[in-house]
Amino acid sequence: MSFSDRRGWMKQDYLVLLLLLIFSIWVARGAWVDIVFRALRDPENGQAIFAPIVAAYLFWLRRSRLQFVRYRPSMIGPMVIALGAVASWWGIERDILFMWHGGAITMIIGCLLTMMGIEVLRQFLPAVICLFFLIPTPGSIRIALAAPLQNFATMVTISILDMTHVLATQKGAVILMGEEQVPIAIGEACNGMRMVFALILVVYGFVFSMPFRVGTRLLLFMLTPLIALTCNVFRLVLTSFAYTLFSPDHADNFHWFGGMIMLPLALVILFGTVRLMRWLDIPTMSWRLAS
């Protein structure tokens, strides 16, 4: 549904789009302030810090498609803006933060649709969807996903430490290391599963950064829990050794370093999985890259 033919962009078109974006952000300013605050202060929502970076990266990879996105005002845009505004209002009224934040992001997408029509989604859908990673993860969903993985990661960690002849026992949410029974609070010092959504974002950015087949993308997404588990076990094992070999202050620093390498480690696992599939002569790309 459109009310104008396609044409090239003019200066006033960019100005109108900018004003629309500013207005939509101002209307939902409470939600945007809350998104930024939670991203900077709450480690459970660390994926929100990386979401704009991944979205910009996916957009940059598809920048040549801008030639297909012409000036084409569409009535779909105002309807999406209205839908986002209603969702945001309903979310804050009913204290459903997911709807409150999601409505604010939907309004931004509606502004793009207003000026460019549905074509902007056809060409840049992966980058647009990535914006929804800005939404702080509801606690119930985070616990439902992270808690089972965290418990299983702890069991695997204890098994690995036993195989390396390191004395370690689990007592509830604590690992007791060595004969001195040095306690390591899993939920606090070793809660790598709080980064599970950041790891999902890494997988998402990876699978849409290359022309993978649909089957390959689905397989890599299905491997996300295993990747998160592997990264967290790696971090737990290193942290456990650190708390027995170094002082608590040095071990805390080592724990922080372990958290930083989880995301690069996830990328290494993804690249390794794709290389393994190629070695097995399993088609991974929609089209072959020139060699």
Protein Blocks (a to p, Z undefined) as FASTA:
>chain_A
ZZbdcddddfklmmmmmmmmmmmmmmmmmmmmmmmmmmmmmmklmmmmmmmmmmmmmmmm
mmmmmmmmccdddfklmmmmmmmmmmmmmmmmnopaklmmmmmmmmmmmmmmmmnojmlm
mmmmmmmmmmmmmpccdfklmmmmmmmmmmmmmmmmmmmmmmnopacddehjaccehjko
pacdfklmmmmklmmmmmmmmmmmmmmmpccdfklmmmmmmmmmmmmmmmmmmmmmmmmm
mmmmmcfklmmmmmmmmmmmmmmmmmmmmmmmmmmmmmnopafbfbdcdZZ
